[in-house]
Amino acid sequence: MERVCRSLAAMREHVIHLRHGGAYTKARGLTSRLSCAPPRTIRAAKPVMTFPSRFVRLDLAREQYGDRVDRLGVFLSKGDPLADAAVDSLAGFPAGVRQSMVDRALQDGIAAVPDAPEALRALFAQLDHVPFWVDGARLDRGGAAFLRAGLLGGMVLGAYSLVAGYCSPAGNKPLAFSGRLAQDAPRRLAETGRFVQAVSTPGGMHRYGDGFKAMVKVRLVHASVRRMLLRSPRWNSAAWGVPINQYDMSGTALLFSSIVLDGLDKLGFQMTAEERADFMHLWRYGAYVIGVDEELRCTTEAEAKALWDLLSNTQAPPDDDSRALANALLDSGVTAARTPEERVRAERARVVGYALSRHLLGEQFADWLGYPKTPWRYAVRLFQAINERAGSGVARATGLPFARVERGVQYWKFVVDTGLRGVPATFEMPDRV
C-alpha cells in the first residue's frame, strides 16, 4: 500500500511538471495533501444562543427538557407580528377613529371599513379564517363546563390564575409599569371577569360573539402596550425580552385553561373527561384568536402541563412587583369598599382569600409572595373534601353534575355587574401605559 501511495504522488508531480513546461518546482505541502492519509473532519462550531437574562436555570432545564429549552427561549424575543403591524398602521389616526375602525370590523366585517389600513386587513384575514380543527359545538360545551363551576371558577381565577401570572418577575413588568397597582386592581379584576364571562357564554367565541370581540380587542391592547414599551427608555429588552412576548402570552393562555382545571381540582370540583377536553379546545381557539404562536397552542392537558412546567422552571422566583400585584388583587375588595359595612365584610373575606390562594398556589409560592399563614387554610382543605364527596354523591345518585350551568350564568352576571358598577369593559387600545 505504501508503494502505491508513493507511485501516485510521483505521477501527480510529473503531471504538474509537464503543465508548467518543465520548469517545475514542488509546491510546499502538495505531496502531503495528495497522500493516502484519511482526511480530517472539521466540525462547525455550534452557535451559542443568547437569551434575555430573565431566562434562568437553563443547564438544569436542559437536563430534563433537552433542546426544547432553547427552542422555547427564542419566543422571548417574538411579539405578535400581525397585531403589531396593525397597531403601527393605526397609530397615525386619532384614538376615536382607530377604535371605531376596529369596532366596525368586529361588528360588520373588515369589508365594512373602506379606509382600513392593509395591515389591519391582514390581521382580520387571519381572524376571519377559522382553522379546520375548530368545532363550534365544543367551544360552547367548554364554556358551559366552566360556567357550571360558578363561584368556584371565580375563586380559582382570582386567587390562583391571576396571581400565578403575577409571579413571573419579568412577565409582570408591563402591568407594574402602570404604577397604579392598588387603585386599578378592582377594575382589572372586574374586566377580567367580563372577559371570561364573554368567552364562556354560548356563542361567545363564534365570529361575531362577545367573547371573540373581547379577545381581539385584548390582542390589540397588548400590541399597543408592546409598541409603547419598546419605545420607552424604561424597558430593558436585554433583561426581559420583548414586552408581552410569545413566551408570556403562552403562559397567559395556560392560566385561563389548564391552570383553571388544576385549581378546580384543588377545590374538589369534578368535571368529566369530555368537559375537560372541550374546555381545553375552547382556549386553544382562544389562543389562536389572541395571537399565541401556533407552536405554543396546547391541545391537551398533558401538553399544557409540559409547557407550564418548562415555563415555571426557567423563571426566577416572584419579585417585589409580584408581591405588590398579588396583594393589591387580594386587597381589591377593601380598596373598592364604599361604606364601613362593605369594608368590614371585605376585610373578613381578605383573610379567607389569602388562605385560598395559599392552598391553590402551594406553600412555596405563597411564602415568596409574603402571604400570612392563617388557620383558614385548614378550612379550605375541608372545603375541598366536602366538594369532592358532594359531587361524587350527587353523580352516583342522579347521574347529573353537582352544579348547574344556569347557576353559573347567574353568578357571573352578578359578579360582573357588581364589579363594573355600570361602566362597561370596552378593552380599548390605550394611549399610554
KOLSE-843658 format. One record per residue (C-alpha): x, y, z. Coordinates in steps of 0.5 Angstrom, whole numbers, plus 500, padded with zeros to 3 digits. Layout:
residues N
XYZ ...
//
This chain:
residues 433
500500500 506505502 509503495 502505491 502512495 509514493 508512486 501516486 505522489 510521484 506521478 502527480 508531481 510529474 504532471 505538475 512539472 509538465 504543466 509548468 513547461 518543465 520549470 518545476 519547483 515543488 509546492 510546499 506541502 503539496 505532497 502531504 496533501 496528496 498523501 494517503 492519510 485520512 482527511 481531518 473532519 472540521 466541525 463547525 462551532 455550535 452557535 452560542 445562543 444568548 437570551 435575556 437575563 431573566 431566562 435562568 437555571 438553563 443548565 438545570 433545565 436542559 438536563 430535564 427538557 433538552 433543546 426545548 429550553 433553547 427553542 423556548 428561549 427565542 420566544 422571549 424576543 418575539 412579539 405579535 407581528 400581525 398585531 404589532 404592524 396593525 397598531 403601528 399603522 393605526 398610530 397616526 390616527 386620532 384615538 377615537 378614529 382608530 378605536 372606531 375602525 376596530 369596533 366597526 371591523 369587529 361588528 361588521 367585518 373589515 370590508 365595512 372599514 374602507 379606510 382601514 390600513 393594510 396591516 389592519 386588514 392583514 390582522 383581520 384576515 388571520 382573525 376571520 380565518 377559523 382553523 379547521 380544528 375549531 369546533 364551535 360546539 366544543 367551544 360552547 361546551 368548554 365555556 359551559 363547563 367553566 360556568 358550571 363551576 360558578 363561585 369556585 371558578 371566580 375564586 380560582 381566577 382571583 386567588 390563583 390564576 392572576 396571582 400566578 401571573 404576577 409571580 413572573 418577575 419579568 412578565 409582571 413589568 408591563 403592569 408594574 410600570 403603570 404605577 397604580 397597583 393598588 388603585 387599579 386592582 379592583 377595576 383590573 379584577 372586574 375587567 378580567 371577570 367580564 373578559 372571562 364571562 364573555 369568553 365562556 358564554 354560549 356563542 361568545 367565541 364565535 366570530 361575532 360573539 362578545 368573547 371573540 371581540 374582547 379577545 381581539 381588543 385585548 390583543 391590540 391593547 397588548 400590542 399598543 403597550 408593547 409599542 410604547 414600552 419598546 420606545 421607553 428608556 425604562 424598558 430593559 430588553 436585555 433583561 426582560 426581552 420584548 414586552 408581552 412576548 410570546 413566552 409570557 403570552 403562552 403562560 397567560 393562555 395557560 393561566 386561563 386554561 390548565 391552571 384553572 383546571 388545576 385550581 378547581 381540582 384543588 378546591 374539589 370541583 369535579 369535571 368530566 374528562 370531556 368537559 376538561 378537553 372541551 375547556 382546553 379546546 376553548 382556550 386553544 382557540 382563544 390563544 389563536 385569537 389573542 395572538 399566541 404563536 402556533 408552536 405554543 398553543 396547547 391542545 391537551 392538559 399534558 402539553 400544557 403541564 409540560 409547557 408550564 413546568 418549563 416556564 416555571 423552571 426558567 424564571 426567577 422567584 417573585 420579586 417586589 413587584 410580584 408582592 405589590 401586585 398580589 397584595 393589591 389584588 387581595 386587598 382590592 375588596 378593601 380598596 373598593 369599599 364605599 362604606 364602613 360596613 363594606 370595609 369590615 366585610 372586605 377585611 374579613 374576606 381578605 383573611 380568607 383570600 390569603 388562605 385560599 391563595 396559599 392553598 392554591 399556589 403552594 407554600 413556597 410561592 405563598 412565602 415568597 409573596 409574603 402571605 400571612 399564615 392563618 388558621 383559615 388555610 385548614 378550613 380551605 382544605 376541609 372545604 376541598 374535601 367537602 366539595 369532593 364528597 358532595 360532587 361524588 355523592 350527587 353524581 352517584 345518586 342522580 347522574 347529574 353534575 354537582 353544580 348547574 350552568 344556570 347558577 354560574 351564569 347568575 354568579 358571573 353576572 352579579 360579579 361583573 355588574 358589581 365590579 364594573 359599577 355601571 362603567 363598561 369594560 371597553 378594552 380600548 387601546 391605551 395612549 400611555 402605559 
//
